[in-house]
């Protein structure tokens, strides 16, 4: 299976992904869900307002391909 999935996700003040949603499917539910699970393992730098961390939405694309 191959494809590109675009996810929107909410980054918490501690840098973890609180929730995510598929904005554009890869065409495979299995790949989409694998991307969402992988995103949950990542740490991000949170957004800041006046130097203080704040929750914010971000977007990312995962590309699944066979080499």
PQR file of N, CA, C, O and H, with PARSE charges and radii, in Angstrom:
ATOM      1  N   UNK A   1       0.839  -1.180   0.000 -0.4000 1.5000
ATOM      2  CA  UNK A   1       0.000   0.000   0.000 -0.0000 2.0000
ATOM      3  C   UNK A   1       0.883   1.241   0.000  0.5500 1.7000
ATOM      4  O   UNK A   1       1.930   1.257   0.647 -0.5500 1.4000
ATOM      5  N   UNK A   2       0.476   2.262  -0.708 -0.4000 1.5000
ATOM      6  CA  UNK A   2       1.187   3.532  -0.740 -0.0000 2.0000
ATOM      7  C   UNK A   2       0.164   4.659  -0.697  0.5500 1.7000
ATOM      8  O   UNK A   2      -1.021   4.443  -0.951 -0.5500 1.4000
ATOM      9  H   UNK A   2      -0.375   2.249  -1.233  0.4000 1.0000
ATOM     10  N   UNK A   3       0.624   5.853  -0.378 -0.4000 1.5000
ATOM     11  CA  UNK A   3      -0.246   7.019  -0.372 -0.0000 2.0000
ATOM     12  C   UNK A   3       0.274   8.089   0.552  0.5500 1.7000
ATOM     13  O   UNK A   3       1.251   7.894   1.276 -0.5500 1.4000
ATOM     14  H   UNK A   3       1.587   6.028  -0.172  0.4000 1.0000
ATOM     15  N   UNK A   4      -0.394   9.221   0.516 -0.4000 1.5000
ATOM     16  CA  UNK A   4      -0.048  10.356   1.372 -0.0000 2.0000
ATOM     17  C   UNK A   4      -1.281  10.711   2.193  0.5500 1.7000
ATOM     18  O   UNK A   4      -2.368  10.899   1.648 -0.5500 1.4000
ATOM     19  H   UNK A   4      -1.187   9.379  -0.072  0.4000 1.0000
ATOM     20  N   UNK A   5      -1.100  10.798   3.498 -0.4000 1.5000
ATOM     21  CA  UNK A   5      -2.186  11.188   4.388 -0.0000 2.0000
ATOM     22  C   UNK A   5      -1.833  12.535   5.015  0.5500 1.7000
ATOM     23  O   UNK A   5      -0.709  12.731   5.479 -0.5500 1.4000
ATOM     24  H   UNK A   5      -0.217  10.645   3.940  0.4000 1.0000
ATOM     25  N   UNK A   6      -2.780  13.451   5.029 -0.4000 1.5000
ATOM     26  CA  UNK A   6      -2.581  14.752   5.688 -0.0000 2.0000
ATOM     27  C   UNK A   6      -3.370  14.737   6.994  0.5500 1.7000
ATOM     28  O   UNK A   6      -4.571  14.466   7.014 -0.5500 1.4000
ATOM     29  H   UNK A   6      -3.693  13.292   4.652  0.4000 1.0000
ATOM     30  N   UNK A   7      -2.660  15.038   8.087 -0.4000 1.5000
ATOM     31  CA  UNK A   7      -3.263  15.058   9.414 -0.0000 2.0000
ATOM     32  C   UNK A   7      -3.231  16.459   9.997  0.5500 1.7000
ATOM     33  O   UNK A   7      -2.273  17.205   9.796 -0.5500 1.4000
ATOM     34  H   UNK A   7      -1.684  15.258   8.071  0.4000 1.0000
ATOM     35  N   UNK A   8      -4.276  16.807  10.714 -0.4000 1.5000
ATOM     36  CA  UNK A   8      -4.279  18.003  11.561 -0.0000 2.0000
ATOM     37  C   UNK A   8      -4.201  17.478  12.992  0.5500 1.7000
ATOM     38  O   UNK A   8      -4.850  16.487  13.324 -0.5500 1.4000
ATOM     39  H   UNK A   8      -5.055  16.201  10.878  0.4000 1.0000
ATOM     40  N   UNK A   9      -3.412  18.133  13.837 -0.4000 1.5000
ATOM     41  CA  UNK A   9      -3.266  17.651  15.200 -0.0000 2.0000
ATOM     42  C   UNK A   9      -3.093  18.810  16.165  0.5500 1.7000
ATOM     43  O   UNK A   9      -2.565  19.866  15.817 -0.5500 1.4000
ATOM     44  H   UNK A   9      -2.885  18.938  13.567  0.4000 1.0000
ATOM     45  N   UNK A  10      -3.555  18.580  17.391 -0.4000 1.5000
ATOM     46  CA  UNK A  10      -3.500  19.584  18.445 -0.0000 2.0000
ATOM     47  C   UNK A  10      -2.291  19.307  19.327  0.5500 1.7000
ATOM     48  O   UNK A  10      -2.183  18.242  19.934 -0.5500 1.4000
ATOM     49  H   UNK A  10      -3.983  17.722  17.674  0.4000 1.0000
ATOM     50  N   UNK A  11      -1.382  20.281  19.390 -0.4000 1.5000
ATOM     51  CA  UNK A  11      -0.172  20.150  20.221 -0.0000 2.0000
ATOM     52  C   UNK A  11      -0.441  20.799  21.572  0.5500 1.7000
ATOM     53  O   UNK A  11      -0.841  21.960  21.646 -0.5500 1.4000
ATOM     54  H   UNK A  11      -1.470  21.146  18.897  0.4000 1.0000
ATOM     55  N   UNK A  12      -0.217  20.040  22.634 -0.4000 1.5000
ATOM     56  CA  UNK A  12      -0.412  20.530  23.992 -0.0000 2.0000
ATOM     57  C   UNK A  12       0.782  21.390  24.422  0.5500 1.7000
ATOM     58  O   UNK A  12       1.792  21.451  23.721 -0.5500 1.4000
ATOM     59  H   UNK A  12       0.109  19.096  22.573  0.4000 1.0000
ATOM     60  N   UNK A  13       0.662  22.038  25.553 -0.4000 1.5000
ATOM     61  CA  UNK A  13       1.737  22.899  26.057 -0.0000 2.0000
ATOM     62  C   UNK A  13       3.000  22.110  26.390  0.5500 1.7000
ATOM     63  O   UNK A  13       4.087  22.685  26.438 -0.5500 1.4000
ATOM     64  H   UNK A  13      -0.158  21.988  26.123  0.4000 1.0000
ATOM     65  N   UNK A  14       2.875  20.797  26.622 -0.4000 1.5000
ATOM     66  CA  UNK A  14       4.051  19.969  26.907 -0.0000 2.0000
ATOM     67  C   UNK A  14       4.658  19.351  25.645  0.5500 1.7000
ATOM     68  O   UNK A  14       5.633  18.606  25.730 -0.5500 1.4000
ATOM     69  H   UNK A  14       1.992  20.330  26.583  0.4000 1.0000
ATOM     70  N   UNK A  15       4.087  19.656  24.473 -0.4000 1.5000
ATOM     71  CA  UNK A  15       4.640  19.177  23.212 -0.0000 2.0000
ATOM     72  C   UNK A  15       4.065  17.877  22.699  0.5500 1.7000
ATOM     73  O   UNK A  15       4.490  17.391  21.651 -0.5500 1.4000
ATOM     74  H   UNK A  15       3.295  20.262  24.403  0.4000 1.0000
ATOM     75  N   UNK A  16       3.111  17.300  23.408 -0.4000 1.5000
ATOM     76  CA  UNK A  16       2.506  16.054  22.940 -0.0000 2.0000
ATOM     77  C   UNK A  16       1.289  16.349  22.055  0.5500 1.7000
ATOM     78  O   UNK A  16       0.666  17.406  22.157 -0.5500 1.4000
ATOM     79  H   UNK A  16       2.766  17.695  24.260  0.4000 1.0000
ATOM     80  N   UNK A  17       0.974  15.398  21.195 -0.4000 1.5000
ATOM     81  CA  UNK A  17      -0.199  15.524  20.333 -0.0000 2.0000
ATOM     82  C   UNK A  17      -1.416  15.025  21.108  0.5500 1.7000
ATOM     83  O   UNK A  17      -1.507  13.844  21.440 -0.5500 1.4000
ATOM     84  H   UNK A  17       1.480  14.540  21.111  0.4000 1.0000
ATOM     85  N   UNK A  18      -2.345  15.929  21.394 -0.4000 1.5000
ATOM     86  CA  UNK A  18      -3.531  15.570  22.172 -0.0000 2.0000
ATOM     87  C   UNK A  18      -4.572  14.840  21.340  0.5500 1.7000
ATOM     88  O   UNK A  18      -5.177  13.873  21.802 -0.5500 1.4000
ATOM     89  H   UNK A  18      -2.271  16.889  21.124  0.4000 1.0000
ATOM     90  N   UNK A  19      -4.777  15.297  20.131 -0.4000 1.5000
ATOM     91  CA  UNK A  19      -5.749  14.672  19.242 -0.0000 2.0000
ATOM     92  C   UNK A  19      -5.319  14.911  17.810  0.5500 1.7000
ATOM     93  O   UNK A  19      -4.540  15.818  17.520 -0.5500 1.4000
ATOM     94  H   UNK A  19      -4.285  16.083  19.756  0.4000 1.0000
ATOM     95  N   UNK A  20      -5.837  14.086  16.924 -0.4000 1.5000
ATOM     96  CA  UNK A  20      -5.518  14.249  15.511 -0.0000 2.0000
ATOM     97  C   UNK A  20      -6.715  13.842  14.676  0.5500 1.7000
ATOM     98  O   UNK A  20      -7.579  13.084  15.118 -0.5500 1.4000
ATOM     99  H   UNK A  20      -6.470  13.348  17.159  0.4000 1.0000
ATOM    100  N   UNK A  21      -6.747  14.363  13.456 -0.4000 1.5000
ATOM    101  CA  UNK A  21      -7.819  13.996  12.532 -0.0000 2.0000
ATOM    102  C   UNK A  21      -7.253  13.966  11.117  0.5500 1.7000
ATOM    103  O   UNK A  21      -6.352  14.732  10.777 -0.5500 1.4000
ATOM    104  H   UNK A  21      -6.046  14.979  13.097  0.4000 1.0000
ATOM    105  N   UNK A  22      -7.790  13.081  10.309 -0.4000 1.5000
ATOM    106  CA  UNK A  22      -7.366  12.944   8.920 -0.0000 2.0000
ATOM    107  C   UNK A  22      -8.050  14.032   8.103  0.5500 1.7000
ATOM    108  O   UNK A  22      -9.278  14.098   8.043 -0.5500 1.4000
ATOM    109  H   UNK A  22      -8.522  12.458  10.585  0.4000 1.0000
ATOM    110  N   UNK A  23      -7.246  14.883   7.475 -0.4000 1.5000
ATOM    111  CA  UNK A  23      -7.793  15.918   6.592 -0.0000 2.0000
ATOM    112  C   UNK A  23      -7.883  15.426   5.151  0.5500 1.7000
ATOM    113  O   UNK A  23      -8.797  15.793   4.413 -0.5500 1.4000
ATOM    114  H   UNK A  23      -6.248  14.829   7.523  0.4000 1.0000
ATOM    115  N   UNK A  24      -6.919  14.588   4.762 -0.4000 1.5000
ATOM    116  CA  UNK A  24      -6.941  13.981   3.429 -0.0000 2.0000
ATOM    117  C   UNK A  24      -6.414  12.560   3.565  0.5500 1.7000
ATOM    118  O   UNK A  24      -5.282  12.347   4.000 -0.5500 1.4000
ATOM    119  H   UNK A  24      -6.177  14.290   5.361  0.4000 1.0000
ATOM    120  N   UNK A  25      -7.229  11.609   3.197 -0.4000 1.5000
ATOM    121  CA  UNK A  25      -6.876  10.203   3.337 -0.0000 2.0000
ATOM    122  C   UNK A  25      -5.859   9.778   2.286  0.5500 1.7000
ATOM    123  O   UNK A  25      -5.787  10.341   1.194 -0.5500 1.4000
ATOM    124  H   UNK A  25      -8.149  11.782   2.845  0.4000 1.0000
ATOM    125  N   UNK A  26      -5.082   8.777   2.647 -0.4000 1.5000
ATOM    126  CA  UNK A  26      -4.145   8.153   1.713 -0.0000 2.0000
ATOM    127  C   UNK A  26      -4.883   7.211   0.760  0.5500 1.7000
ATOM    128  O   UNK A  26      -4.325   6.760  -0.240 -0.5500 1.4000
ATOM    129  H   UNK A  26      -5.140   8.319   3.535  0.4000 1.0000
ATOM    130  N   UNK A  27      -6.131   6.927   1.084 -0.4000 1.5000
ATOM    131  CA  UNK A  27      -6.901   5.947   0.331 -0.0000 2.0000
ATOM    132  C   UNK A  27      -6.917   4.599   1.026  0.5500 1.7000
ATOM    133  O   UNK A  27      -7.603   3.672   0.594 -0.5500 1.4000
ATOM    134  H   UNK A  27      -6.584   7.294   1.896  0.4000 1.0000
ATOM    135  N   UNK A  28      -6.156   4.498   2.107 -0.4000 1.5000
ATOM    136  CA  UNK A  28      -6.085   3.266   2.894 -0.0000 2.0000
ATOM    137  C   UNK A  28      -6.333   3.600   4.359  0.5500 1.7000
ATOM    138  O   UNK A  28      -5.574   4.351   4.972 -0.5500 1.4000
ATOM    139  H   UNK A  28      -5.599   5.251   2.458  0.4000 1.0000
ATOM    140  N   UNK A  29      -7.390   3.044   4.906 -0.4000 1.5000
ATOM    141  CA  UNK A  29      -7.682   3.259   6.320 -0.0000 2.0000
ATOM    142  C   UNK A  29      -6.566   2.773   7.223  0.5500 1.7000
ATOM    143  O   UNK A  29      -6.302   3.370   8.267 -0.5500 1.4000
ATOM    144  H   UNK A  29      -8.007   2.434   4.407  0.4000 1.0000
ATOM    145  N   UNK A  30      -5.899   1.674   6.820 -0.4000 1.5000
ATOM    146  CA  UNK A  30      -4.790   1.148   7.634 -0.0000 2.0000
ATOM    147  C   UNK A  30      -3.622   2.119   7.678  0.5500 1.7000
ATOM    148  O   UNK A  30      -3.035   2.324   8.740 -0.5500 1.4000
ATOM    149  H   UNK A  30      -6.113   1.190   5.972  0.4000 1.0000
ATOM    150  N   UNK A  31      -3.272   2.720   6.547 -0.4000 1.5000
ATOM    151  CA  UNK A  31      -2.166   3.683   6.524 -0.0000 2.0000
ATOM    152  C   UNK A  31      -2.529   4.952   7.282  0.5500 1.7000
ATOM    153  O   UNK A  31      -1.698   5.514   7.995 -0.5500 1.4000
ATOM    154  H   UNK A  31      -3.749   2.553   5.684  0.4000 1.0000
ATOM    155  N   UNK A  32      -3.764   5.400   7.129 -0.4000 1.5000
ATOM    156  CA  UNK A  32      -4.212   6.597   7.849 -0.0000 2.0000
ATOM    157  C   UNK A  32      -4.114   6.392   9.354  0.5500 1.7000
ATOM    158  O   UNK A  32      -3.623   7.262  10.073 -0.5500 1.4000
ATOM    159  H   UNK A  32      -4.440   4.944   6.550  0.4000 1.0000
ATOM    160  N   UNK A  33      -4.582   5.238   9.834 -0.4000 1.5000
ATOM    161  CA  UNK A  33      -4.549   4.959  11.268 -0.0000 2.0000
ATOM    162  C   UNK A  33      -3.119   4.778  11.758  0.5500 1.7000
ATOM    163  O   UNK A  33      -2.798   5.189  12.873 -0.5500 1.4000
ATOM    164  H   UNK A  33      -4.981   4.531   9.250  0.4000 1.0000
ATOM    165  N   UNK A  34      -2.257   4.176  10.954 -0.4000 1.5000
ATOM    166  CA  UNK A  34      -0.850   4.023  11.338 -0.0000 2.0000
ATOM    167  C   UNK A  34      -0.181   5.392  11.482  0.5500 1.7000
ATOM    168  O   UNK A  34       0.628   5.594  12.388 -0.5500 1.4000
ATOM    169  H   UNK A  34      -2.518   3.843  10.048  0.4000 1.0000
ATOM    170  N   UNK A  35      -0.512   6.322  10.601 -0.4000 1.5000
ATOM    171  CA  UNK A  35       0.050   7.675  10.692 -0.0000 2.0000
ATOM    172  C   UNK A  35      -0.434   8.363  11.963  0.5500 1.7000
ATOM    173  O   UNK A  35       0.345   9.040  12.635 -0.5500 1.4000
ATOM    174  H   UNK A  35      -1.169   6.158   9.865  0.4000 1.0000
ATOM    175  N   UNK A  36      -1.701   8.198  12.297 -0.4000 1.5000
ATOM    176  CA  UNK A  36      -2.237   8.813  13.523 -0.0000 2.0000
ATOM    177  C   UNK A  36      -1.547   8.233  14.761  0.5500 1.7000
ATOM    178  O   UNK A  36      -1.219   8.969  15.692 -0.5500 1.4000
ATOM    179  H   UNK A  36      -2.334   7.648  11.751  0.4000 1.0000
ATOM    180  N   UNK A  37      -1.330   6.933  14.773 -0.4000 1.5000
ATOM    181  CA  UNK A  37      -0.643   6.300  15.913 -0.0000 2.0000
ATOM    182  C   UNK A  37       0.805   6.777  16.017  0.5500 1.7000
ATOM    183  O   UNK A  37       1.286   7.062  17.113 -0.5500 1.4000
ATOM    184  H   UNK A  37      -1.597   6.335  14.017  0.4000 1.0000
ATOM    185  N   UNK A  38       1.496   6.863  14.889 -0.4000 1.5000
ATOM    186  CA  UNK A  38       2.884   7.331  14.892 -0.0000 2.0000
ATOM    187  C   UNK A  38       2.981   8.762  15.405  0.5500 1.7000
ATOM    188  O   UNK A  38       3.910   9.105  16.135 -0.5500 1.4000
ATOM    189  H   UNK A  38       1.105   6.632  13.999  0.4000 1.0000
ATOM    190  N   UNK A  39       2.028   9.583  15.026 -0.4000 1.5000
ATOM    191  CA  UNK A  39       2.005  10.978  15.470 -0.0000 2.0000
ATOM    192  C   UNK A  39       1.905  11.059  16.996  0.5500 1.7000
ATOM    193  O   UNK A  39       2.492  11.945  17.617 -0.5500 1.4000
ATOM    194  H   UNK A  39       1.273   9.304  14.433  0.4000 1.0000
ATOM    195  N   UNK A  40       1.170  10.147  17.581 -0.4000 1.5000
ATOM    196  CA  UNK A  40       1.023  10.119  19.035 -0.0000 2.0000
ATOM    197  C   UNK A  40       2.318   9.817  19.774  0.5500 1.7000
ATOM    198  O   UNK A  40       2.418  10.086  20.971 -0.5500 1.4000
ATOM    199  H   UNK A  40       0.693   9.427  17.077  0.4000 1.0000
ATOM    200  N   UNK A  41       3.311   9.262  19.084 -0.4000 1.5000
ATOM    201  CA  UNK A  41       4.604   8.953  19.695 -0.0000 2.0000
ATOM    202  C   UNK A  41       5.595  10.111  19.608  0.5500 1.7000
ATOM    203  O   UNK A  41       6.660  10.069  20.225 -0.5500 1.4000
ATOM    204  H   UNK A  41       3.229   9.043  18.111  0.4000 1.0000
ATOM    205  N   UNK A  42       5.250  11.130  18.852 -0.4000 1.5000
ATOM    206  CA  UNK A  42       6.163  12.250  18.602 -0.0000 2.0000
ATOM    207  C   UNK A  42       6.030  13.344  19.658  0.5500 1.7000
ATOM    208  O   UNK A  42       4.990  13.484  20.301 -0.5500 1.4000
ATOM    209  H   UNK A  42       4.385  11.164  18.351  0.4000 1.0000
ATOM    210  N   UNK A  43       7.088  14.104  19.819 -0.4000 1.5000
ATOM    211  CA  UNK A  43       7.092  15.300  20.665 -0.0000 2.0000
ATOM    212  C   UNK A  43       7.334  16.506  19.771  0.5500 1.7000
ATOM    213  O   UNK A  43       8.125  16.439  18.830 -0.5500 1.4000
ATOM    214  H   UNK A  43       7.933  13.990  19.296  0.4000 1.0000
ATOM    215  N   UNK A  44       6.657  17.603  20.065 -0.4000 1.5000
ATOM    216  CA  UNK A  44       6.748  18.820  19.270 -0.0000 2.0000
ATOM    217  C   UNK A  44       7.067  20.014  20.164  0.5500 1.7000
ATOM    218  O   UNK A  44       6.868  19.971  21.378 -0.5500 1.4000
ATOM    219  H   UNK A  44       6.015  17.658  20.829  0.4000 1.0000
ATOM    220  N   UNK A  45       7.552  21.054  19.553 -0.4000 1.5000
ATOM    221  CA  UNK A  45       7.758  22.303  20.276 -0.0000 2.0000
ATOM    222  C   UNK A  45       6.424  23.048  20.260  0.5500 1.7000
ATOM    223  O   UNK A  45       5.898  23.355  19.190 -0.5500 1.4000
ATOM    224  H   UNK A  45       7.713  21.089  18.567  0.4000 1.0000
ATOM    225  N   UNK A  46       5.874  23.341  21.444 -0.4000 1.5000
ATOM    226  CA  UNK A  46       4.562  23.991  21.471 -0.0000 2.0000
ATOM    227  C   UNK A  46       4.637  25.439  20.978  0.5500 1.7000
ATOM    228  O   UNK A  46       5.681  26.090  21.025 -0.5500 1.4000
ATOM    229  H   UNK A  46       6.301  23.092  22.313  0.4000 1.0000
ATOM    230  N   UNK A  47       3.492  25.904  20.508 -0.4000 1.5000
ATOM    231  CA  UNK A  47       3.377  27.312  20.130 -0.0000 2.0000
ATOM    232  C   UNK A  47       3.507  28.164  21.389  0.5500 1.7000
ATOM    233  O   UNK A  47       3.267  27.683  22.496 -0.5500 1.4000
ATOM    234  H   UNK A  47       2.644  25.375  20.469  0.4000 1.0000
ATOM    235  N   UNK A  48       3.887  29.425  21.219 -0.4000 1.5000
ATOM    236  CA  UNK A  48       3.970  30.327  22.369 -0.0000 2.0000
ATOM    237  C   UNK A  48       3.253  31.638  22.065  0.5500 1.7000
ATOM    238  O   UNK A  48       3.210  32.102  20.926 -0.5500 1.4000
ATOM    239  H   UNK A  48       4.082  29.816  20.319  0.4000 1.0000
ATOM    240  N   UNK A  49       2.701  32.207  23.108 -0.4000 1.5000
ATOM    241  CA  UNK A  49       2.099  33.538  23.045 -0.0000 2.0000
ATOM    242  C   UNK A  49       2.682  34.318  24.214  0.5500 1.7000
ATOM    243  O   UNK A  49       2.533  33.920  25.369 -0.5500 1.4000
ATOM    244  H   UNK A  49       2.736  31.830  24.033  0.4000 1.0000
ATOM    245  N   UNK A  50       3.345  35.427  23.914 -0.4000 1.5000
ATOM    246  CA  UNK A  50       4.027  36.225  24.938 -0.0000 2.0000
ATOM    247  C   UNK A  50       4.998  35.369  25.753  0.5500 1.7000
ATOM    248  O   UNK A  50       5.147  35.560  26.960 -0.5500 1.4000
ATOM    249  H   UNK A  50       3.467  35.750  22.976  0.4000 1.0000
ATOM    250  N   UNK A  51       5.658  34.421  25.075 -0.4000 1.5000
ATOM    251  CA  UNK A  51       6.654  33.582  25.715 -0.0000 2.0000
ATOM    252  C   UNK A  51       6.113  32.414  26.516  0.5500 1.7000
ATOM    253  O   UNK A  51       6.889  31.658  27.100 -0.5500 1.4000
ATOM    254  H   UNK A  51       5.537  34.266  24.094  0.4000 1.0000
ATOM    255  N   UNK A  52       4.793  32.249  26.555 -0.4000 1.5000
ATOM    256  CA  UNK A  52       4.192  31.159  27.322 -0.0000 2.0000
ATOM    257  C   UNK A  52       3.665  30.094  26.361  0.5500 1.7000
ATOM    258  O   UNK A  52       3.034  30.428  25.358 -0.5500 1.4000
ATOM    259  H   UNK A  52       4.163  32.864  26.080  0.4000 1.0000
ATOM    260  N   UNK A  53       3.918  28.808  26.656 -0.4000 1.5000
ATOM    261  CA  UNK A  53       3.410  27.738  25.794 -0.0000 2.0000
ATOM    262  C   UNK A  53       1.883  27.759  25.724  0.5500 1.7000
ATOM    263  O   UNK A  53       1.203  28.073  26.701 -0.5500 1.4000
ATOM    264  H   UNK A  53       4.430  28.536  27.470  0.4000 1.0000
ATOM    265  N   UNK A  54       1.370  27.422  24.558 -0.4000 1.5000
ATOM    266  CA  UNK A  54      -0.076  27.420  24.345 -0.0000 2.0000
ATOM    267  C   UNK A  54      -0.450  26.279  23.404  0.5500 1.7000
ATOM    268  O   UNK A  54       0.321  25.926  22.511 -0.5500 1.4000
ATOM    269  H   UNK A  54       1.923  27.168  23.764  0.4000 1.0000
ATOM    270  N   UNK A  55      -1.628  25.707  23.604 -0.4000 1.5000
ATOM    271  CA  UNK A  55      -2.121  24.684  22.682 -0.0000 2.0000
ATOM    272  C   UNK A  55      -2.359  25.301  21.313  0.5500 1.7000
ATOM    273  O   UNK A  55      -2.811  26.441  21.198 -0.5500 1.4000
ATOM    274  H   UNK A  55      -2.254  25.994  24.330  0.4000 1.0000
ATOM    275  N   UNK A  56      -2.045  24.524  20.270 -0.4000 1.5000
ATOM    276  CA  UNK A  56      -2.260  25.020  18.905 -0.0000 2.0000
ATOM    277  C   UNK A  56      -2.378  23.839  17.945  0.5500 1.7000
ATOM    278  O   UNK A  56      -1.810  22.772  18.176 -0.5500 1.4000
ATOM    279  H   UNK A  56      -1.678  23.599  20.364  0.4000 1.0000
ATOM    280  N   UNK A  57      -3.123  24.052  16.869 -0.4000 1.5000
ATOM    281  CA  UNK A  57      -3.267  23.048  15.815 -0.0000 2.0000
ATOM    282  C   UNK A  57      -2.137  23.192  14.810  0.5500 1.7000
ATOM    283  O   UNK A  57      -1.680  24.299  14.527 -0.5500 1.4000
ATOM    284  H   UNK A  57      -3.584  24.920  16.681  0.4000 1.0000
ATOM    285  N   UNK A  58      -1.696  22.074  14.281 -0.4000 1.5000
ATOM    286  CA  UNK A  58      -0.674  22.037  13.236 -0.0000 2.0000
ATOM    287  C   UNK A  58      -1.095  20.977  12.212  0.5500 1.7000
ATOM    288  O   UNK A  58      -2.043  20.225  12.436 -0.5500 1.4000
ATOM    289  H   UNK A  58      -2.068  21.174  14.512  0.4000 1.0000
ATOM    290  N   UNK A  59      -0.378  20.930  11.092 -0.4000 1.5000
ATOM    291  CA  UNK A  59      -0.663  19.948  10.047 -0.0000 2.0000
ATOM    292  C   UNK A  59       0.627  19.269   9.621  0.5500 1.7000
ATOM    293  O   UNK A  59       1.711  19.849   9.692 -0.5500 1.4000
ATOM    294  H   UNK A  59       0.393  21.541  10.910  0.4000 1.0000
ATOM    295  N   UNK A  60       0.485  18.036   9.178 -0.4000 1.5000
ATOM    296  CA  UNK A  60       1.634  17.270   8.698 -0.0000 2.0000
ATOM    297  C   UNK A  60       1.145  16.275   7.646  0.5500 1.7000
ATOM    298  O   UNK A  60      -0.003  15.832   7.674 -0.5500 1.4000
ATOM    299  H   UNK A  60      -0.395  17.565   9.120  0.4000 1.0000
ATOM    300  N   UNK A  61       2.038  15.936   6.720 -0.4000 1.5000
ATOM    301  CA  UNK A  61       1.743  14.896   5.740 -0.0000 2.0000
ATOM    302  C   UNK A  61       2.696  13.727   5.947  0.5500 1.7000
ATOM    303  O   UNK A  61       3.903  13.918   6.092 -0.5500 1.4000
ATOM    304  H   UNK A  61       2.971  16.296   6.696  0.4000 1.0000
ATOM    305  N   UNK A  62       2.153  12.525   5.961 -0.4000 1.5000
ATOM    306  CA  UNK A  62       2.939  11.295   5.995 -0.0000 2.0000
ATOM    307  C   UNK A  62       2.854  10.680   4.605  0.5500 1.7000
ATOM    308  O   UNK A  62       1.767  10.520   4.050 -0.5500 1.4000
ATOM    309  H   UNK A  62       1.172  12.370   5.843  0.4000 1.0000
ATOM    310  N   UNK A  63       4.009  10.338   4.048 -0.4000 1.5000
ATOM    311  CA  UNK A  63       4.023   9.674   2.748 -0.0000 2.0000
ATOM    312  C   UNK A  63       4.442   8.223   2.952  0.5500 1.7000
ATOM    313  O   UNK A  63       5.511   7.941   3.495 -0.5500 1.4000
ATOM    314  H   UNK A  63       4.892  10.468   4.499  0.4000 1.0000
ATOM    315  N   UNK A  64       3.602   7.328   2.519 -0.4000 1.5000
ATOM    316  CA  UNK A  64       3.867   5.895   2.581 -0.0000 2.0000
ATOM    317  C   UNK A  64       4.221   5.439   1.173  0.5500 1.7000
ATOM    318  O   UNK A  64       3.419   5.581   0.250 -0.5500 1.4000
ATOM    319  H   UNK A  64       2.734   7.556   2.078  0.4000 1.0000
ATOM    320  N   UNK A  65       5.434   4.887   1.007 -0.4000 1.5000
ATOM    321  CA  UNK A  65       5.833   4.426  -0.313 -0.0000 2.0000
ATOM    322  C   UNK A  65       6.759   3.230  -0.196  0.5500 1.7000
ATOM    323  O   UNK A  65       7.391   3.003   0.835 -0.5500 1.4000
ATOM    324  H   UNK A  65       6.086   4.772   1.757  0.4000 1.0000
ATOM    325  N   UNK A  66       6.819   2.488  -1.259 -0.4000 1.5000
ATOM    326  CA  UNK A  66       7.702   1.333  -1.347 -0.0000 2.0000
ATOM    327  C   UNK A  66       8.912   1.730  -2.168  0.5500 1.7000
ATOM    328  O   UNK A  66       8.774   2.263  -3.269 -0.5500 1.4000
ATOM    329  H   UNK A  66       6.306   2.673  -2.096  0.4000 1.0000
ATOM    330  N   UNK A  67      10.089   1.472  -1.640 -0.4000 1.5000
ATOM    331  CA  UNK A  67      11.331   1.772  -2.386 -0.0000 2.0000
ATOM    332  C   UNK A  67      11.936   0.514  -2.936  0.5500 1.7000
ATOM    333  O   UNK A  67      12.979   0.564  -3.589 -0.5500 1.4000
ATOM    334  H   UNK A  67      10.201   1.039  -0.746  0.4000 1.0000
TER
END
